[in-house]
Amino acid sequence: MTDPDVDGVDEALALLGPQAPKPEPHRALPWAEARSVAARLGTARPARTRRVPLGRALGEVLAQPLAALTDLPSFDTSAMDGWAVAGPGPWRIREDASVLAGHAPTAPLPDGEAVRIATGARVPAGATAVIRSEHARADATGRLHAHRDVTHGQDVRPRGQECRSGDRLLPAGTVVTPAVVGLAAAAGYDELDTVERPRVDVLVLGDELLTTGLPHDGLIRDALGPLLAPWLRALGADVGATRRLGDDADALHTAVSESEADVLITTGGTAAGPVDHVHPVLGKAGAELLVDGVKVRPGHPMLLARLAPGRCLVGLPGNPLAAVSGLLTLAEPLLRGLAGHPAPGPYRAVVRDEVHGHPHDTRLVPVVHATGRGAARDTAHDARRAAGQGSGSGPGSGSGGFPAVVPLHYNGPAMLRGIAAADGLAVIPPGGARPGDPVEILDLPWSATSEGCFT
């Protein structure tokens, strides 16, 4: 159940012009302050760590810096297939041997000799260079001649070229990608110390929700149950149960009391309607309300509560885009902190079109980059770099070198069509934004990899 504000009545009135502020039953926090409260809560407790095998570490976050356990490479290796040679040429070819990768060291190579060598093989002691196969020829007398000058150490990867044992390769807080897994393996690791993922349970409220089929007889499909689990996993959470409780205060209180999750996420029931049970249940549970309403549209009646030390609850509004607003405002900074995920650096973009604002509150509006979705990652990277080093320019650039974004239609509190096509959400200040105004952009987890856009 939702209040008229979340249904969009307040937004519609805001677009007609300034309105007198309505009295609030609680003190709603400014949007930026609410995010800061959630972020501080996420980093308030020491991170729990665990040791996981490399094969299961993908997507985890390093709890400790990754230090090399060996030199890389750990011995001088050949960078090419060809010939290992010692001293100046021409060289007498050692016919009875070749040096292969993964084999024990061969006998030292005296001056004036050459031996076949494979890429990655250990360079024999005494060798001064490697000549690529295509850059040399053998004559009928068994001597090797180079087609071009040979320099000392050419095509040899010296021991420790990439790192020395003990060098810090990556800092704590690095997300484990496939490349990180490969680096850790090369550096000698079989397991990694990572930050334990926060455990999250999802409670979907509302008697009007269907899990299958078409809407009928006043019932609608549950969009948030399917949406939340993958989104929360993208934020580093270990998502357990997604339970549908209906509008049942006793069932909600039992679920809140019995859950062992670090974070509970509820959908709906955060306003003050006859079946909005979240506030009464939190009061009965002795919870401490840290955020009770946020000055943002959509999503005004979102909340954040501490249930007990190390356990908290994020209450999302029931309308889909309002719930997404709550995810980005409260759940994302909270879970990033608990999971050890570094927050992406902020960046700004200019809006191509006018965006109407709320007279008093922040608005979050779905946008796409004017350069197109395929360039979203580069656009965001360039914008963050421009924010730190001055303005830049390039395709899709707007005023002052900032990238440009296009506001999308279908951005009402109950709509997902706009967010499904979006690269991110623009943070629109009270009063709105004119074409060319720079605004903060909140990225979406999938925005860098999606293709296509339907507005």
N, C-alpha and C positions, 0 to 999 in steps of 0.2 A: 504494500500500500504506500502511496506517495502523496505529498501535499501539493497544493496548486502551484507552488513555486517551482517544484521539480517538473511538473507537467508542462511547463513552458509559459504559463500565464504571465508570470513576472517578467520573463524575457520579452514577451510580446508587448507588455506595457512599457518596458524600457526603451524599445525601439520607437515609441511614439513621442518620447521626450522626457525631460527630467521629472521625476516623481518624488514626492516626499518620502523619506525613509520610513519603513514600517517598524514598529516596535518588535524586538526580537525576544523570544523566551529565554535565550541563552546568548552568551557572548561569542559570536562567530569571529574566528581569527582571520586576518588578512591571509591571502593565498600563500605568499612567500613565507610568512611566519609559520603557517601550518606545516609546510614542507620541512622547515628547519626543525620543528618539534619532532616530526617523524624521523628525520635523519639522526638527530641526537639520540633518540630512543634506540635506534638500530645499532649505534656504536657504544651504547652505555655499558654493555656487559662484555667481558673478555670473550673472544671468539673461541668456540669449541673446535678442536682439530682432530683429524683422523689420518691414518696412513692407508693409502689405497694403492693397489697395483697399477702400473702404467696403463694397462689395458682398460681400466675403469676410471681413469682420471680425467677424461675429456669433459670439459665444461666446469670442472672444479676450479677452485681458486687457491693459489699457492699460499700456504700458511707461513712458510719460511722462504728466504731468498734461495734461489737455485744456484748453488756453487758447484763448479766443475770438480769431479772426483778424479779426473785424469787430465793430462795434456791432450789437446785436440789439434792436429792428429797426435797420437801417442808415439809415433816414430816418423821419420822422414818417409814420405810415400811418393810414388810416381803419379803425376797428374794426367798422364797420357799413356796410351799403348805406344811402344817404340823400343828404344835402346837406351840402356844405362851405360854411360861412357865415363872413363877415367882419364883425365889429362887431355892434352891436345891430340887431334887426329892427324891422319887416319888411324883407325883402331883395328886391332886384331879381334875377330869375332870369336867368342867362346862358344863353340858349336855344341858342346855336350850339356848345356844348361839353359834354362830360362827362369825368370823370376816371376812367380805368380802370386796374386793376392791371397792372403790367408795361409800362406805356407811359412815354414820356419825360415830364419835368416839364412842367406846363402854365403858362400865364402867371399871374403873381401875381393874387390876388383882392383888389380894392379894398374898402374899407369899404362896407357896405350891399349887397354882392352875394352871390349864392348860386350854386353849381354842383353838378350831379349828381356823385356819387362812389360808387365801388364798394368793397366790403370789400377791404382790402389795398392799395388804391391810395395813391400818394404824396399827402399833403395839400398843396394849393397854398400857396405862400408868401403870407402875409397872412391866411390862414384862422385863425379863433379857436376854432372848434368844428365838430363834425359832429352833425347832427340826423338821427335815424333816419327812414326814409321814413314810417313809421306815426305819427310824432310831429309831422308838419307837413302843411300843405296849400297848394296854389297857387291864387290867385284868378284871376278872368277878366282882370285887368290885368297878369298876369305877375309878381305879387309873392308871396313865400313867407311864410307865417305859422306860427309854432310853437304847438303845443297846450299847451306847458308851458314853465316857465322854462328858459333855456339858460345853462349855466355854461361859463366859459372852459376850453377843453381837453377838454370832454366827448367821449367816444367817439373820442378820438385816442390812438393808441399812440405815445408820444414816442420819438424816437431814443434808443437805449441803455436802454430801459426794462428789458429782461431782463439785459443785460450790456454792458459796454464792451470795446472791443478790448483784449486782454491779460488780461482777467479769467480767473482759474482756475475752470473750470466743473466739472471732476471730477478727483479725485486719481489718481495712478498706482495700479495694482492694481484699478481698477474693471473689472468684467466687462462686455463690450460686449453690451448688449441691443438689441432693435430701437429702443427709445427713445434709447439712446446713439448709435446710428447716425444717427437723425434729428437729434439735437442737433448732432452733429459736422458733418453736411451743412449745417445752418443756419448754423453758426459758420464755414463756409468751407473745410472739409476735403474733400479727395478721397481721401486715404490716412491710415492711422493707424499709429503705431509701437506694436507689440504684443509681448508676451512670446512667444517661440517655444515651441510646445508640446513637452513632452518626448516622445521617441520610445519606444514600449513594444512589446516582443514578448512573446507569451504562449506558453509551452510546457506542454502538457497531457500528463501522464505517467500510465501505467497500461495494462497489457495487457487489462484487463477492460472497456474502454470502447467503446461503440458510438456511431456518429454518426447512425444512422437506425434506424427500426423499434423493435420491442418487445424488452425484455430476454429472453434465452434462454440456456440452457446455461452459467449462471454469468456471463454478460456483462450489463452494465448500461449504460443510456444515459449519455453524457457530459452532465452538466448545467452544468459550469463553463465549458466552451468557449464556449457561446452566451451565458452570463451575463456573462463578464468583459469582453469588448470594449466593449459599450455602457456598462457601469458605469465602466470606465476612461476612456472618452471624456467621461463626465459629470464626471470629476475633472480634465479639461483635458488629457488625454493624446492623442497622435496614435498610434493603435494600428495596428501593422503586421500582421505575420503571426501567426496562431494555428496553431501546429504541434502535431500529436499524435505523440509519440515512443515511446509504450509504455514498458515498463520496461527500457530499454536504456541502460546507463551510457555506452558509447562514443558513442551518438547524442546523449545529453545533453551530454557534454563538448564534442563538436563544435559543437553548437548554441550553447552558452554561449561558446565561444571565438570563434566566427565572427560572432555577432550584433553589429551596430553600434548597437543601441538604447541609449538612456540607461538604461533600466530593463528588466530581464527579470523576468517573473512566471512562476513555476512552480507547478503544482498537483500535490500528492501527493509522496511520496518524501522527506518531511522528517523522518520518525521513524527508527527503528533496525532496521527489518525487513530480511529477506534481499534484497529488491529496492528498498529505499529508498536511492537513489543520490545524492541531492542533496549530503549532507555530503561523501562521498568525492570527488565531482566538484569541489566548491568547494575542497577541500584540494589537489587536483591542479592546479587553476587558479590557486592562490596567492591566493585571496580572503581578505579579512579579515572574520571574523564579528563584526558589531556587535550583533546580537540573536540569541541562540541559544536560543529558547524563551521563552515569555511566561506569566506566572502569570494565565491567563485561560481560562475554559471557555465554549464550546468553542474549540478552536484552539490549544491549548497548544504544539504543536511547530512553530509558525510561526518564520520566521527572516528576518534582513536581513543582507546581506553587501555589502561594497564589492569589486567585481571589479577596478577600476582607477580612477584619477582620473576623475571624471565619469560612471562606470558602476557600477550596483549591481543587486542581485538581491533580490527578495522571494519567499521560499518559502512558499507557502500549503499548509495541510494538504489532503488529498484529499477529505474529507467536505464536502459543500456548505455547511452552515451554519458549520462550522469555517473554511472558506475565506473566507466573508463576514466572519467575525470578524477574520481576518487582513487582509482588505481595509481594514476600518475602523480596525484598530489600527496597521498599518504602511504599507500602500500609500496610503491617503488622505492622511495628513499629509505623506508623502514627495512625492507627486505634486502636491499643492496648493502646496508650496514651490517645486518645480521649474517649475510652470506659472504661478506668480505669483498664484494664486487665493487671496484672503483666506479664512482659516478662519472659519466662522460662529461667532458668540459662543456660549459654553456656556449651557445652560439646564437647569433642574431641574424635575421634576414629581414628584408623589406617586403611589405605587402604590396602586391601589384594593384589590388582593388581596395576600395574603401570597406572597412569592417565596422559595423555598428557595435557599439559597446554598451555595457550596463552602466547606469549613472553612478553606481557606487562600488561595484564588484568587478573583479577580473573575469574575463571570458576566455575559455579554451576552445579554439576553433580549428577543425581539421583543415589542413593545407597540403598542397603538393608543391614540390620545387618546380620553378618555371623551366629548369633545364631538363625536366623529365625524370621519371623514377629511376632509370638506369644510372643516372649521374648523381643520385641523392647522396651516396656516401662521399664522393669527391667534393660535392658542394658543401656538405656539412664540415668536412675536414678543412676545406679552404676557408670557410667562415670562422671556424675556431682559430685557425692560424691568423686570420686577419684581425680577430679580436685581440690577439696577444701581440701582434707585430705590426699593426697598421693595416690599412685597407688594401685589398687586392682587386683584381679584375678578371673577367673571363666570361664565357657564355652564361647567360642567365643572371649576370650581375645587375644589381640595382643601384640605388643612390649610395654614394660613398664606398662603392666596391662591395657592399654586402650582396649576397645572393638574393634572388627574388623568389617569393612564394605566392601561390594563388589560393585564396580561400575557396573552400568547396561548399556546394549546396548540401542539403540534407544534413544539417548540423543541429537539429532539434534534440532535446534531452532523451527522447525515446527512440532516436534513429541510430542505426549502425551503417547506413549506406555511405555516408561521408567518410567515417573513420576507416571503413574497409578499403577505400581507394586512396587513403592519405599516406603521406610520408611522415607526418608529424602533426602536432598541435601547436598553433600559434598562441602565445600568451598575450591577450589583448587587454590593455590597461583600461580602467574605468574611463568612460567617455568615448572609447573607440580608437580607431587608427585610420589615418588618411593614406591614400596611395603614396608610396615612397617612405612611409614611416618604418623605422627598424623596430622589430619586436623579437622577444625571445622565442626560440623554437624548442619544443620537446620532441625528441625522436621516438619512434615506435620500434619495437624489437625487430620487426620484419622489414622495415622500410628500405634497407640497403639491398635486399635480395629480390623483392617482388618485381614483377613485370606487368606492364599494362596499367591503364588508368581509365576509369569510367566516371565522369563527373556529372 
